[in-house]
Amino acid sequence: MLSVVDPAQWPGRNRRIVLADLTLEKSGVAVAESMQFHATLTDAGTAVFGGQYEPGTELDPVILS
């Protein structure tokens, strides 16, 4: 999952909002390679984006390198 700190709880950082569900697409074998995740918007993520996108909307991939 991809989450952010809940701004309504600031300056506390222990409550988070899940923006997207992630599914591993590609995983590099070597240390220098990256991992790529398919991302879809959650219900809570829809609210963060002001209702512009429906839950389940496909987002750009998340890449960790």
N, CA, C and O atoms as a CHARMM CRD file, in Angstrom:
* protein
*
  260
    1    1 MET  N      0.83500  -1.17900   0.00000 PROA 1      0.00000
    2    1 MET  CA     0.00000   0.00000   0.00000 PROA 1      0.00000
    3    1 MET  C      0.88500   1.24900   0.00000 PROA 1      0.00000
    4    1 MET  O      2.02300   1.21900   0.47000 PROA 1      0.00000
    5    2 LEU  N      0.35600   2.31900  -0.52200 PROA 2      0.00000
    6    2 LEU  CA     1.02100   3.62300  -0.51000 PROA 2      0.00000
    7    2 LEU  C      0.19400   4.52300   0.39100 PROA 2      0.00000
    8    2 LEU  O     -0.99800   4.71600   0.15200 PROA 2      0.00000
    9    3 SER  N      0.81700   5.07400   1.42600 PROA 3      0.00000
   10    3 SER  CA     0.06900   5.89000   2.37800 PROA 3      0.00000
   11    3 SER  C      0.79800   7.19600   2.66700 PROA 3      0.00000
   12    3 SER  O      1.99200   7.34100   2.40500 PROA 3      0.00000
   13    4 VAL  N      0.03500   8.14200   3.21700 PROA 4      0.00000
   14    4 VAL  CA     0.56800   9.43800   3.62800 PROA 4      0.00000
   15    4 VAL  C      0.06600   9.73300   5.03700 PROA 4      0.00000
   16    4 VAL  O     -0.91300   9.14400   5.49500 PROA 4      0.00000
   17    5 VAL  N      0.74100  10.64400   5.71100 PROA 5      0.00000
   18    5 VAL  CA     0.30200  11.07800   7.03400 PROA 5      0.00000
   19    5 VAL  C     -1.04000  11.79700   6.88700 PROA 5      0.00000
   20    5 VAL  O     -1.22200  12.59400   5.96700 PROA 5      0.00000
   21    6 ASP  N     -1.97800  11.51500   7.79300 PROA 6      0.00000
   22    6 ASP  CA    -3.28400  12.16400   7.79100 PROA 6      0.00000
   23    6 ASP  C     -3.11300  13.62500   8.21600 PROA 6      0.00000
   24    6 ASP  O     -2.75800  13.88100   9.36700 PROA 6      0.00000
   25    7 PRO  N     -3.35500  14.58900   7.32400 PROA 7      0.00000
   26    7 PRO  CA    -3.15000  15.99000   7.67600 PROA 7      0.00000
   27    7 PRO  C     -4.07600  16.47700   8.78400 PROA 7      0.00000
   28    7 PRO  O     -3.76200  17.46100   9.45400 PROA 7      0.00000
   29    8 ALA  N     -5.21000  15.80900   8.99100 PROA 8      0.00000
   30    8 ALA  CA    -6.13100  16.20300  10.05700 PROA 8      0.00000
   31    8 ALA  C     -5.54100  15.90300  11.43500 PROA 8      0.00000
   32    8 ALA  O     -6.01200  16.44300  12.43600 PROA 8      0.00000
   33    9 GLN  N     -4.53900  15.07000  11.49700 PROA 9      0.00000
   34    9 GLN  CA    -3.91300  14.69100  12.76600 PROA 9      0.00000
   35    9 GLN  C     -2.56700  15.38700  12.98500 PROA 9      0.00000
   36    9 GLN  O     -1.89000  15.12100  13.97800 PROA 9      0.00000
   37   10 TRP  N     -2.17600  16.27200  12.07100 PROA 10     0.00000
   38   10 TRP  CA    -0.87900  16.96300  12.16600 PROA 10     0.00000
   39   10 TRP  C     -0.81700  17.77100  13.44100 PROA 10     0.00000
   40   10 TRP  O     -1.82700  18.39300  13.77200 PROA 10     0.00000
   41   11 PRO  N      0.27000  17.82300  14.18900 PROA 11     0.00000
   42   11 PRO  CA     1.60800  17.34800  13.83600 PROA 11     0.00000
   43   11 PRO  C      1.84800  15.87800  14.16300 PROA 11     0.00000
   44   11 PRO  O      2.95700  15.38500  13.95800 PROA 11     0.00000
   45   12 GLY  N      0.84300  15.16800  14.66300 PROA 12     0.00000
   46   12 GLY  CA     1.00800  13.73600  14.89800 PROA 12     0.00000
   47   12 GLY  C      1.22800  13.01400  13.57600 PROA 12     0.00000
   48   12 GLY  O      0.68600  13.41200  12.54500 PROA 12     0.00000
   49   13 ARG  N      2.01900  11.96100  13.61200 PROA 13     0.00000
   50   13 ARG  CA     2.32000  11.23200  12.38000 PROA 13     0.00000
   51   13 ARG  C      1.97100   9.75400  12.46300 PROA 13     0.00000
   52   13 ARG  O      2.39600   8.96900  11.61500 PROA 13     0.00000
   53   14 ASN  N      1.20100   9.36500  13.47700 PROA 14     0.00000
   54   14 ASN  CA     0.92300   7.94100  13.62800 PROA 14     0.00000
   55   14 ASN  C     -0.37900   7.50800  12.96200 PROA 14     0.00000
   56   14 ASN  O     -0.68500   6.31600  12.96000 PROA 14     0.00000
   57   15 ARG  N     -1.15000   8.42500  12.40100 PROA 15     0.00000
   58   15 ARG  CA    -2.34900   8.04900  11.64100 PROA 15     0.00000
   59   15 ARG  C     -2.08500   8.33000  10.17200 PROA 15     0.00000
   60   15 ARG  O     -1.65400   9.42400   9.80900 PROA 15     0.00000
   61   16 ARG  N     -2.34900   7.33300   9.32400 PROA 16     0.00000
   62   16 ARG  CA    -2.04500   7.45700   7.90100 PROA 16     0.00000
   63   16 ARG  C     -3.28800   7.21000   7.06100 PROA 16     0.00000
   64   16 ARG  O     -4.23100   6.55300   7.50200 PROA 16     0.00000
   65   17 ILE  N     -3.27600   7.74200   5.85000 PROA 17     0.00000
   66   17 ILE  CA    -4.33400   7.53200   4.86400 PROA 17     0.00000
   67   17 ILE  C     -3.74000   6.68700   3.74200 PROA 17     0.00000
   68   17 ILE  O     -2.69700   7.03200   3.18800 PROA 17     0.00000
   69   18 VAL  N     -4.40000   5.58700   3.40800 PROA 18     0.00000
   70   18 VAL  CA    -3.93300   4.73900   2.31300 PROA 18     0.00000
   71   18 VAL  C     -4.46100   5.32700   1.00300 PROA 18     0.00000
   72   18 VAL  O     -5.66800   5.33600   0.76200 PROA 18     0.00000
   73   19 LEU  N     -3.55000   5.81600   0.16300 PROA 19     0.00000
   74   19 LEU  CA    -3.93000   6.41100  -1.11400 PROA 19     0.00000
   75   19 LEU  C     -4.14400   5.37400  -2.20100 PROA 19     0.00000
   76   19 LEU  O     -5.05700   5.49300  -3.01800 PROA 19     0.00000
   77   20 ALA  N     -3.28200   4.34300  -2.20200 PROA 20     0.00000
   78   20 ALA  CA    -3.33400   3.36900  -3.29500 PROA 20     0.00000
   79   20 ALA  C     -2.95700   1.98100  -2.79900 PROA 20     0.00000
   80   20 ALA  O     -2.15200   1.81800  -1.88200 PROA 20     0.00000
   81   21 ASP  N     -3.56200   0.99400  -3.43400 PROA 21     0.00000
   82   21 ASP  CA    -3.15900  -0.39600  -3.23300 PROA 21     0.00000
   83   21 ASP  C     -2.11100  -0.70300  -4.28600 PROA 21     0.00000
   84   21 ASP  O     -2.26000  -0.31500  -5.44400 PROA 21     0.00000
   85   22 LEU  N     -1.05200  -1.39700  -3.89400 PROA 22     0.00000
   86   22 LEU  CA     0.05000  -1.70900  -4.80100 PROA 22     0.00000
   87   22 LEU  C      0.15800  -3.20600  -5.02400 PROA 22     0.00000
   88   22 LEU  O     -0.04100  -4.00100  -4.10600 PROA 22     0.00000
   89   23 THR  N      0.47800  -3.58100  -6.26400 PROA 23     0.00000
   90   23 THR  CA     0.72800  -4.97000  -6.63400 PROA 23     0.00000
   91   23 THR  C      2.05100  -5.01200  -7.37800 PROA 23     0.00000
   92   23 THR  O      2.24700  -4.27200  -8.34200 PROA 23     0.00000
   93   24 LEU  N      2.95600  -5.87100  -6.93900 PROA 24     0.00000
   94   24 LEU  CA     4.27100  -5.96300  -7.57100 PROA 24     0.00000
   95   24 LEU  C      4.13900  -6.40100  -9.02000 PROA 24     0.00000
   96   24 LEU  O      3.52400  -7.42800  -9.31000 PROA 24     0.00000
   97   25 GLU  N      4.72300  -5.61500  -9.93900 PROA 25     0.00000
   98   25 GLU  CA     4.73400  -5.95400 -11.36400 PROA 25     0.00000
   99   25 GLU  C      6.06600  -6.55800 -11.77500 PROA 25     0.00000
  100   25 GLU  O      6.11800  -7.62600 -12.38600 PROA 25     0.00000
  101   26 LYS  N      7.14900  -5.85400 -11.43000 PROA 26     0.00000
  102   26 LYS  CA     8.48100  -6.30300 -11.83100 PROA 26     0.00000
  103   26 LYS  C      9.42400  -6.15700 -10.65300 PROA 26     0.00000
  104   26 LYS  O      9.34000  -5.19400  -9.89200 PROA 26     0.00000
  105   27 SER  N     10.30100  -7.09800 -10.51200 PROA 27     0.00000
  106   27 SER  CA    11.30800  -7.02100  -9.46100 PROA 27     0.00000
  107   27 SER  C     12.66000  -7.33000 -10.07400 PROA 27     0.00000
  108   27 SER  O     12.85400  -8.38900 -10.67200 PROA 27     0.00000
  109   28 GLY  N     13.59200  -6.40300  -9.92300 PROA 28     0.00000
  110   28 GLY  CA    14.93700  -6.62300 -10.43600 PROA 28     0.00000
  111   28 GLY  C     15.69600  -7.58900  -9.55000 PROA 28     0.00000
  112   28 GLY  O     15.50200  -7.61500  -8.33500 PROA 28     0.00000
  113   29 VAL  N     16.54500  -8.36900 -10.14900 PROA 29     0.00000
  114   29 VAL  CA    17.33300  -9.34900  -9.40600 PROA 29     0.00000
  115   29 VAL  C     18.54400  -8.69300  -8.78100 PROA 29     0.00000
  116   29 VAL  O     18.90000  -8.98400  -7.63900 PROA 29     0.00000
  117   30 ALA  N     19.17700  -7.80900  -9.53000 PROA 30     0.00000
  118   30 ALA  CA    20.39300  -7.14800  -9.03100 PROA 30     0.00000
  119   30 ALA  C     20.01400  -6.00100  -8.09200 PROA 30     0.00000
  120   30 ALA  O     18.91500  -5.45200  -8.17300 PROA 30     0.00000
  121   31 VAL  N     20.92400  -5.65800  -7.22000 PROA 31     0.00000
  122   31 VAL  CA    20.69100  -4.57900  -6.26100 PROA 31     0.00000
  123   31 VAL  C     20.43600  -3.25700  -6.97100 PROA 31     0.00000
  124   31 VAL  O     19.64300  -2.44600  -6.49400 PROA 31     0.00000
  125   32 ALA  N     21.08900  -3.03000  -8.09600 PROA 32     0.00000
  126   32 ALA  CA    20.96800  -1.76100  -8.81000 PROA 32     0.00000
  127   32 ALA  C     19.64700  -1.63900  -9.56900 PROA 32     0.00000
  128   32 ALA  O     19.30600  -0.54700 -10.02400 PROA 32     0.00000
  129   33 GLU  N     18.90600  -2.71900  -9.71400 PROA 33     0.00000
  130   33 GLU  CA    17.64600  -2.65900 -10.44600 PROA 33     0.00000
  131   33 GLU  C     16.52500  -2.18700  -9.52800 PROA 33     0.00000
  132   33 GLU  O     16.73300  -1.99100  -8.33000 PROA 33     0.00000
  133   34 SER  N     15.35000  -2.00800 -10.09200 PROA 34     0.00000
  134   34 SER  CA    14.24300  -1.45100  -9.32800 PROA 34     0.00000
  135   34 SER  C     13.07400  -2.42100  -9.24600 PROA 34     0.00000
  136   34 SER  O     13.03900  -3.45200  -9.91900 PROA 34     0.00000
  137   35 MET  N     12.11800  -2.05400  -8.39600 PROA 35     0.00000
  138   35 MET  CA    10.86500  -2.79400  -8.26700 PROA 35     0.00000
  139   35 MET  C      9.75600  -1.86500  -8.74800 PROA 35     0.00000
  140   35 MET  O      9.72900  -0.68600  -8.39300 PROA 35     0.00000
  141   36 GLN  N      8.84700  -2.39700  -9.55200 PROA 36     0.00000
  142   36 GLN  CA     7.74100  -1.59700 -10.07200 PROA 36     0.00000
  143   36 GLN  C      6.43000  -2.17700  -9.58200 PROA 36     0.00000
  144   36 GLN  O      6.22500  -3.39000  -9.61800 PROA 36     0.00000
  145   37 PHE  N      5.53700  -1.29900  -9.12000 PROA 37     0.00000
  146   37 PHE  CA     4.24400  -1.70300  -8.57700 PROA 37     0.00000
  147   37 PHE  C      3.10400  -1.08400  -9.38400 PROA 37     0.00000
  148   37 PHE  O      3.15000   0.09400  -9.73900 PROA 37     0.00000
  149   38 HSD  N      2.09400  -1.88200  -9.66400 PROA 38     0.00000
  150   38 HSD  CA     0.83700  -1.41600 -10.24600 PROA 38     0.00000
  151   38 HSD  C      0.07800  -0.74800  -9.09900 PROA 38     0.00000
  152   38 HSD  O     -0.00100  -1.31900  -8.01200 PROA 38     0.00000
  153   39 ALA  N     -0.48400   0.45000  -9.31300 PROA 39     0.00000
  154   39 ALA  CA    -1.16200   1.19600  -8.24900 PROA 39     0.00000
  155   39 ALA  C     -2.60100   1.50200  -8.64000 PROA 39     0.00000
  156   39 ALA  O     -2.86900   1.93800  -9.76000 PROA 39     0.00000
  157   40 THR  N     -3.53300   1.27000  -7.70500 PROA 40     0.00000
  158   40 THR  CA    -4.93600   1.63300  -7.91500 PROA 40     0.00000
  159   40 THR  C     -5.42100   2.46300  -6.72800 PROA 40     0.00000
  160   40 THR  O     -5.07300   2.19200  -5.57800 PROA 40     0.00000
  161   41 LEU  N     -6.21100   3.45500  -7.02400 PROA 41     0.00000
  162   41 LEU  CA    -6.70000   4.39300  -6.02500 PROA 41     0.00000
  163   41 LEU  C     -7.68300   3.73000  -5.06500 PROA 41     0.00000
  164   41 LEU  O     -8.55000   2.96700  -5.48800 PROA 41     0.00000
  165   42 THR  N     -7.54500   4.02200  -3.77800 PROA 42     0.00000
  166   42 THR  CA    -8.46700   3.51000  -2.75300 PROA 42     0.00000
  167   42 THR  C     -9.61900   4.49300  -2.53900 PROA 42     0.00000
  168   42 THR  O     -9.61100   5.59300  -3.09100 PROA 42     0.00000
  169   43 ASP  N    -10.60700   4.09400  -1.73700 PROA 43     0.00000
  170   43 ASP  CA   -11.70400   5.00200  -1.37700 PROA 43     0.00000
  171   43 ASP  C    -11.16100   6.25400  -0.69500 PROA 43     0.00000
  172   43 ASP  O    -11.55800   7.37100  -1.02700 PROA 43     0.00000
  173   44 ALA  N    -10.24800   6.06300   0.26300 PROA 44     0.00000
  174   44 ALA  CA    -9.66100   7.20100   0.97600 PROA 44     0.00000
  175   44 ALA  C     -8.85000   8.07200   0.02600 PROA 44     0.00000
  176   44 ALA  O     -8.84800   9.29700   0.15300 PROA 44     0.00000
  177   45 GLY  N     -8.16400   7.45000  -0.92100 PROA 45     0.00000
  178   45 GLY  CA    -7.38800   8.19900  -1.91100 PROA 45     0.00000
  179   45 GLY  C     -8.28700   9.05600  -2.78200 PROA 45     0.00000
  180   45 GLY  O     -7.90900  10.16100  -3.17000 PROA 45     0.00000
  181   46 THR  N     -9.47700   8.55300  -3.09200 PROA 46     0.00000
  182   46 THR  CA   -10.44200   9.32500  -3.87600 PROA 46     0.00000
  183   46 THR  C    -10.77200  10.63100  -3.16300 PROA 46     0.00000
  184   46 THR  O    -10.82200  11.68700  -3.79300 PROA 46     0.00000
  185   47 ALA  N    -10.99500  10.56400  -1.85600 PROA 47     0.00000
  186   47 ALA  CA   -11.30700  11.76900  -1.07600 PROA 47     0.00000
  187   47 ALA  C    -10.13800  12.74700  -1.06700 PROA 47     0.00000
  188   47 ALA  O    -10.34300  13.95800  -1.15700 PROA 47     0.00000
  189   48 VAL  N     -8.91900  12.23800  -0.96100 PROA 48     0.00000
  190   48 VAL  CA    -7.73100  13.10400  -0.94900 PROA 48     0.00000
  191   48 VAL  C     -7.62500  13.88300  -2.25900 PROA 48     0.00000
  192   48 VAL  O     -7.20000  15.03900  -2.26200 PROA 48     0.00000
  193   49 PHE  N     -8.01000  13.25600  -3.36900 PROA 49     0.00000
  194   49 PHE  CA    -7.95700  13.91500  -4.67300 PROA 49     0.00000
  195   49 PHE  C     -9.25000  14.65300  -5.01300 PROA 49     0.00000
  196   49 PHE  O     -9.49900  14.97800  -6.17400 PROA 49     0.00000
  197   50 GLY  N    -10.06800  14.91500  -4.00000 PROA 50     0.00000
  198   50 GLY  CA   -11.25900  15.73700  -4.18300 PROA 50     0.00000
  199   50 GLY  C    -12.36700  15.08900  -4.99900 PROA 50     0.00000
  200   50 GLY  O    -13.20000  15.78600  -5.57900 PROA 50     0.00000
  201   51 GLY  N    -12.38400  13.77000  -5.04700 PROA 51     0.00000
  202   51 GLY  CA   -13.44500  13.08400  -5.77200 PROA 51     0.00000
  203   51 GLY  C    -13.30800  13.14500  -7.28900 PROA 51     0.00000
  204   51 GLY  O    -14.24700  12.80500  -8.00800 PROA 51     0.00000
  205   52 GLN  N    -12.15500  13.57100  -7.77700 PROA 52     0.00000
  206   52 GLN  CA   -11.93700  13.67700  -9.22500 PROA 52     0.00000
  207   52 GLN  C    -11.81900  12.30800  -9.91100 PROA 52     0.00000
  208   52 GLN  O    -12.07500  12.18200 -11.10800 PROA 52     0.00000
  209   53 TYR  N    -11.43300  11.29500  -9.14400 PROA 53     0.00000
  210   53 TYR  CA   -11.21400   9.95800  -9.70000 PROA 53     0.00000
  211   53 TYR  C    -12.00200   8.94300  -8.88000 PROA 53     0.00000
  212   53 TYR  O    -12.17100   9.10900  -7.67200 PROA 53     0.00000
  213   54 GLU  N    -12.47700   7.90800  -9.52900 PROA 54     0.00000
  214   54 GLU  CA   -13.22700   6.84000  -8.87400 PROA 54     0.00000
  215   54 GLU  C    -12.27700   5.88600  -8.14400 PROA 54     0.00000
  216   54 GLU  O    -11.13500   5.72100  -8.57200 PROA 54     0.00000
  217   55 PRO  N    -12.72300   5.25600  -7.05500 PROA 55     0.00000
  218   55 PRO  CA   -11.91300   4.21000  -6.43000 PROA 55     0.00000
  219   55 PRO  C    -11.59000   3.12900  -7.46400 PROA 55     0.00000
  220   55 PRO  O    -12.43600   2.79400  -8.29300 PROA 55     0.00000
  221   56 GLY  N    -10.39500   2.59300  -7.41900 PROA 56     0.00000
  222   56 GLY  CA    -9.97400   1.57700  -8.36600 PROA 56     0.00000
  223   56 GLY  C     -9.31700   2.14400  -9.61500 PROA 56     0.00000
  224   56 GLY  O     -8.82100   1.39100 -10.45300 PROA 56     0.00000
  225   57 THR  N     -9.30900   3.48100  -9.74900 PROA 57     0.00000
  226   57 THR  CA    -8.66400   4.10000 -10.90400 PROA 57     0.00000
  227   57 THR  C     -7.18600   3.72900 -10.91700 PROA 57     0.00000
  228   57 THR  O     -6.50500   3.79900  -9.89400 PROA 57     0.00000
  229   58 GLU  N     -6.70600   3.33700 -12.07900 PROA 58     0.00000
  230   58 GLU  CA    -5.29800   2.98300 -12.21700 PROA 58     0.00000
  231   58 GLU  C     -4.45400   4.25800 -12.19600 PROA 58     0.00000
  232   58 GLU  O     -4.74500   5.22300 -12.90300 PROA 58     0.00000
  233   59 LEU  N     -3.41200   4.24300 -11.38000 PROA 59     0.00000
  234   59 LEU  CA    -2.48700   5.36100 -11.26200 PROA 59     0.00000
  235   59 LEU  C     -1.19400   5.01700 -11.98200 PROA 59     0.00000
  236   59 LEU  O     -0.99500   3.87900 -12.40800 PROA 59     0.00000
  237   60 ASP  N     -0.31300   6.00700 -12.11800 PROA 60     0.00000
  238   60 ASP  CA     1.00900   5.72500 -12.66700 PROA 60     0.00000
  239   60 ASP  C      1.69500   4.69200 -11.77400 PROA 60     0.00000
  240   60 ASP  O      1.44000   4.64500 -10.57100 PROA 60     0.00000
  241   61 PRO  N      2.55700   3.87200 -12.35200 PROA 61     0.00000
  242   61 PRO  CA     3.25400   2.87700 -11.53700 PROA 61     0.00000
  243   61 PRO  C      4.11900   3.54500 -10.46300 PROA 61     0.00000
  244   61 PRO  O      4.59700   4.66600 -10.64000 PROA 61     0.00000
  245   62 VAL  N      4.30600   2.84600  -9.36800 PROA 62     0.00000
  246   62 VAL  CA     5.22300   3.26900  -8.30600 PROA 62     0.00000
  247   62 VAL  C      6.50700   2.47500  -8.51100 PROA 62     0.00000
  248   62 VAL  O      6.48300   1.24600  -8.56500 PROA 62     0.00000
  249   63 ILE  N      7.62900   3.18500  -8.62500 PROA 63     0.00000
  250   63 ILE  CA     8.91400   2.52300  -8.87800 PROA 63     0.00000
  251   63 ILE  C      9.86300   2.82000  -7.73500 PROA 63     0.00000
  252   63 ILE  O     10.10900   3.97900  -7.40100 PROA 63     0.00000
  253   64 LEU  N     10.39400   1.76300  -7.13800 PROA 64     0.00000
  254   64 LEU  CA    11.40900   1.88800  -6.09600 PROA 64     0.00000
  255   64 LEU  C     12.73400   1.44800  -6.69300 PROA 64     0.00000
  256   64 LEU  O     12.85600   0.35500  -7.24800 PROA 64     0.00000
  257   65 SER  N     13.70800   2.30800  -6.57000 PROA 65     0.00000
  258   65 SER  CA    15.00600   1.93600  -7.12900 PROA 65     0.00000
  259   65 SER  C     16.10700   2.15300  -6.11000 PROA 65     0.00000
  260   65 SER  O     17.27600   1.89400  -6.40000 PROA 65     0.00000
